């Protein structure tokens, strides 16, 4: 098929460029003991923003309850869910009577983020903390405007958990890369400071609000490579960007292939069922992300894997290898979102159909009691 050949060519060219620049980053994770992670009793995930919507249908799965918010607001017919390239999730966990509500990523535009939050009844004033997975605009595009509109409703000591300094780097798109614009934006730290948002860097696995944990830097130990996406610059210009002098020196001050060194996953340990691992975009590889969550927590049972897996540019053989590797973790549920791509869903149907659960904007998943 011509489309498959084009994808394979893009993949090979992009991977070659990334391998040539691999010396820019350390892809070996330092050995460290697993930390004690909390056990939660339940987790509710609302998909506030994703790239498509499907009509409501009953959810049947032995491991997760599934609901879908109607496309049109039940309170005002003139308001509807917005779909766009990007991802935003609302997380609500429970330990006994204690609840924690957090937002993970913020979509491409504040219009979609805040409009969908209203329709899905995700209240800003109830959020305890915020997490950012990595520094791509389709994951932080709605963040600053959301904070400007709602800062007084949020906790005075509001914390944003980020993977590391790399999340603030300036990025642009490599010529010919599919699915992106030329300028890929930069998160302005000065705007967060002005809004009195505390930033916590999570290079190492970090407990979040006593309920969740982040994976820390994701080790690159599997066959996976960062599929072609953006170029990154490791310096500041006019106050914008990141300060990573060692990598900037190796890059000779130029834009280089983006390895997303500080991308991190978010995970929960569900009582009696195991890990729920959320990979918002999965540039570091979904297999690597799952392995990192296991090593960070010491919990070997994987209950659910969900999020963006960044496999839309991958050729068929790479997709097959990914599903086969996931199968070895024996997850109960796999839920692809955002940038996972239809090819991954097809591969799952072929190789691991009984674990596949699909999702769109407006879907709500309830794990546990």
C-alpha positions in Angstrom: 0.0 0.0 0.0 1.4 3.5 -0.9 0.3 4.9 2.5 2.2 2.2 4.4 5.3 2.7 2.3 5.2 6.4 3.0 4.8 5.9 6.7 7.7 3.4 6.7 9.9 5.8 4.8 9.1 8.6 7.3 9.7 6.3 10.2 13.1 5.1 8.8 14.3 8.6 8.0 13.1 10.0 11.3 14.6 7.1 13.3 18.0 7.5 11.5 18.1 11.1 12.4 17.2 10.4 16.0 19.8 7.7 16.3 22.4 10.0 14.9 21.6 12.5 17.7 21.1 10.0 20.5 24.4 11.1 22.1 22.6 14.3 23.0 20.7 12.6 25.8 21.3 9.9 28.3 19.0 7.1 27.5 20.1 4.9 30.4 18.2 5.4 33.6 20.2 5.4 36.8 19.4 2.4 39.0 17.3 3.3 42.1 15.2 1.4 44.6 11.4 1.4 44.0 9.5 3.8 46.2 6.4 2.9 48.3 3.4 4.1 46.3 -0.1 4.7 47.7 -2.9 2.2 47.2 -6.1 3.8 46.0 -9.6 2.4 46.2 -10.9 3.9 43.0 -10.0 6.1 40.0 -12.3 8.0 37.8 -10.9 9.4 34.5 -12.8 11.9 32.3 -11.5 12.5 28.8 -12.0 16.2 28.6 -10.3 16.7 25.2 -9.4 14.2 22.5 -9.4 14.3 18.7 -12.8 12.8 18.0 -16.3 12.1 19.4 -18.4 9.0 19.0 -22.1 8.7 19.8 -23.0 7.4 23.3 -23.3 3.7 23.8 -23.5 1.3 26.8 -20.1 0.4 28.2 -19.5 -3.3 29.0 -16.2 -4.4 30.4 -15.5 -6.5 33.5 -12.7 -4.2 34.6 -13.9 -0.7 34.0 -17.2 1.1 33.9 -17.6 3.2 30.8 -19.9 6.2 30.2 -20.0 8.8 27.5 -21.2 12.4 27.9 -23.8 13.4 25.3 -22.3 15.6 22.6 -24.8 18.4 23.2 -24.9 20.0 26.7 -28.0 18.9 28.6 -28.2 22.4 30.2 -27.8 24.5 27.0 -28.4 23.0 23.5 -26.2 25.8 22.0 -23.1 24.3 23.7 -21.4 21.1 22.5 -18.2 19.2 23.1 -15.2 20.3 21.1 -12.7 17.8 19.6 -9.2 18.8 18.6 -5.7 17.4 18.2 -4.5 17.2 21.8 -5.4 15.6 25.1 -6.8 16.8 28.5 -7.9 14.5 31.3 -9.5 14.9 34.7 -8.5 12.4 37.4 -10.4 11.7 40.5 -9.0 9.2 43.0 -10.3 7.9 46.3 -8.6 6.3 49.4 -11.3 5.6 51.9 -13.2 8.9 52.3 -10.4 11.0 51.0 -10.6 12.2 47.4 -8.1 13.9 45.2 -8.9 15.7 41.9 -6.2 16.6 39.4 -6.0 17.8 35.8 -3.5 16.1 33.5 -2.7 18.0 30.3 -4.8 20.8 28.8 -5.5 20.3 25.1 -4.7 22.6 22.3 -7.0 25.5 23.0 -8.6 27.0 26.1 -12.0 27.1 24.3 -12.1 23.3 24.0 -10.7 22.7 27.5 -12.9 25.1 29.4 -16.1 24.5 27.3 -15.8 20.7 27.7 -15.0 21.0 31.4 -18.3 22.8 31.8 -20.3 20.3 29.9 -18.6 17.3 31.7 -19.1 19.0 35.1 -15.4 19.2 35.9 -15.2 22.1 38.3 -12.0 24.2 38.5 -12.5 25.0 42.2 -12.4 21.3 43.1 -9.0 20.6 41.7 -6.2 19.9 44.1 -3.2 19.9 41.7 -2.1 19.9 38.0 0.2 17.7 36.0 1.9 18.3 32.6 3.2 15.3 30.8 5.6 17.1 28.3 6.2 20.3 26.5 4.1 20.0 23.3 1.5 22.7 22.7 -1.3 20.2 22.1 -0.9 19.3 25.8 -0.4 22.7 27.4 -2.2 25.0 24.9 -5.2 25.6 27.2 -3.2 25.8 30.4 -2.4 29.5 30.8 -5.8 30.8 29.8 -7.4 28.3 32.1 -5.3 29.5 35.0 -6.0 33.2 34.2 -9.7 32.5 34.2 -9.8 30.3 37.4 -6.7 31.1 39.5 -8.7 32.6 42.4 -10.9 29.4 42.6 -7.9 27.1 42.8 -5.7 26.3 45.9 -3.5 29.1 47.1 -0.5 26.7 47.0 -1.4 25.3 43.6 1.3 23.0 42.2 2.1 22.0 38.6 4.0 18.8 38.4 6.3 18.7 35.3 8.8 16.2 34.1 11.7 18.6 34.1 13.4 21.6 32.5 12.9 20.0 29.1 9.1 20.8 29.4 9.9 24.5 28.9 12.1 24.1 25.8 11.3 25.9 22.5 10.2 23.5 19.8 9.5 23.5 16.1 8.5 20.9 13.6 11.0 19.0 11.4 10.4 19.5 7.7 8.0 17.0 6.3 6.9 15.5 9.7 3.2 14.5 9.6 0.5 16.1 11.7 2.2 19.2 13.0 2.7 22.9 12.3 6.0 24.6 11.8 6.1 26.4 15.2 5.3 24.1 18.1 5.2 26.7 20.8 6.8 27.1 24.2 5.4 27.2 27.7 6.3 30.6 29.3 7.5 30.0 32.9 7.1 33.7 33.6 3.3 33.4 33.1 3.1 30.6 35.7 5.2 32.6 38.1 2.8 35.6 37.7 -0.1 33.3 38.5 1.6 32.1 41.7 1.8 28.5 40.5 4.5 26.3 42.2 6.4 24.1 39.8 7.7 20.7 41.0 10.2 18.9 38.7 9.7 15.2 38.6 13.0 13.8 37.1 12.7 11.1 39.7 9.5 9.2 40.5 7.4 11.5 42.6 4.3 11.0 44.8 1.5 13.4 43.8 -1.0 14.5 46.4 -0.6 11.2 48.3 -2.6 9.3 45.6 -0.8 9.2 42.3 2.9 9.0 41.3 4.9 10.0 38.3 7.3 7.7 36.6 10.2 10.1 36.6 12.5 10.1 33.5 11.5 7.2 31.3 14.4 4.8 30.6 14.8 3.8 26.9 15.3 0.1 27.3 13.0 -1.5 24.7 13.2 -1.6 20.9 11.1 1.7 20.8 12.4 4.9 19.3 11.0 8.4 19.4 9.0 8.5 16.2 9.5 11.6 14.0 7.9 14.7 15.6 9.6 17.9 16.7 12.9 19.6 16.9 14.0 21.1 20.2 16.3 23.9 21.3 18.0 23.7 24.7 18.5 27.5 25.4 16.6 30.6 26.2 15.8 33.5 23.9 14.1 36.6 25.0 13.3 35.0 28.3 11.6 32.0 26.6 12.9 28.4 26.6 14.8 26.1 28.8 18.3 26.2 30.3 20.1 23.0 29.6 23.7 24.1 28.9 25.2 20.6 28.6 22.8 19.5 26.0 22.9 22.9 24.3 26.6 22.6 24.0 26.4 19.2 22.4 23.7 20.5 20.0 26.0 23.4 19.1 23.2 25.8 20.0 21.0 24.5 17.2 17.6 22.8 17.0 18.0 19.0 17.2 15.8 15.9 17.1 13.6 15.9 20.1 14.1 12.9 22.5 11.6 14.3 25.1 14.2 13.7 27.9 11.8 14.8 30.7 8.5 13.4 29.5 6.9 11.4 32.3 3.9 9.2 32.8 1.3 9.4 35.6 0.3 6.2 37.4 -1.9 5.0 40.2 -1.8 1.7 42.2 -5.4 0.4 42.4 -6.0 -1.9 45.4 -6.1 -5.6 44.5 -5.8 -4.8 40.7 -2.4 -3.2 40.1 -1.1 -0.3 38.2 -3.1 2.1 36.0 -0.5 3.8 33.8 -1.3 7.0 31.8 1.0 7.9 28.9 -0.3 11.2 27.7 1.7 11.1 24.4 4.2 8.3 24.8 7.1 9.7 22.8 9.5 7.7 25.0 7.6 4.5 24.0 4.5 3.0 25.7 6.5 -0.2 26.5 9.3 1.9 28.1 6.7 3.9 30.1 5.0 0.8 31.5 8.4 -0.7 32.4 9.4 2.6 34.1 6.2 2.6 36.2 6.8 -0.9 37.3 10.4 -0.2 38.3 9.5 3.1 40.1 6.8 1.4 42.1 7.9 -2.2 42.5 4.4 -3.2 41.6 4.5 -5.8 38.8 0.8 -6.3 38.1 -0.4 -4.0 35.3 -4.2 -3.4 35.4 -4.6 -0.7 32.7 -2.6 1.2 30.2 -4.1 4.2 28.6 -3.3 7.5 26.9 -1.6 8.7 23.8 0.9 6.2 22.5 2.3 8.3 19.6 2.0 5.5 17.1 0.1 7.2 14.3 3.3 7.4 12.1 4.5 3.9 12.8 4.6 1.1 10.2 2.7 -2.2 10.6 5.7 -4.2 11.9 6.4 -1.6 14.6 2.8 -1.7 15.7 2.8 -5.5 15.9 6.0 -5.4 18.0 4.4 -2.9 20.3 1.3 -4.9 20.9 3.3 -8.1 21.4 5.5 -6.3 24.0 2.4 -4.9 25.8 0.9 -8.4 25.9 3.9 -9.6 28.0 2.8 -7.2 30.8 -0.6 -9.0 30.7 -2.7 -5.8 31.2 -6.4 -6.2 31.9 -7.3 -3.1 29.8 -5.6 -1.1 27.1 -7.2 2.2 26.1 -5.6 4.1 23.3 -6.2 7.9 23.1 -5.1 11.0 21.1 -2.0 10.2 19.0 -2.2 6.4 19.2 -3.5 6.1 15.7 -6.0 3.8 14.0 -3.2 1.4 13.0 -2.6 0.6 16.7 -6.3 -0.1 17.2 -6.2 -2.5 14.2 -3.2 -4.3 15.7 -4.9 -4.6 19.0 -8.0 -6.1 17.3 -5.8 -8.7 15.7 -3.5 -9.6 18.6 -5.1 -8.5 21.9 -8.8 -7.8 21.1 -10.1 -8.9 24.5 -8.1 -6.2 26.3 -9.0 -3.3 24.0 -11.3 -0.5 25.1 -11.8 2.5 22.8 -12.4 6.1 23.8 -13.2 9.5 22.5 -13.8 13.0 23.8 -16.4 12.9 26.6 -15.7 9.3 27.7 -15.6 8.6 31.5 -13.8 5.5 32.9 -14.3 4.3 36.5 -11.8 1.8 37.9 -12.5 0.1 41.2 -15.4 0.6 43.6 
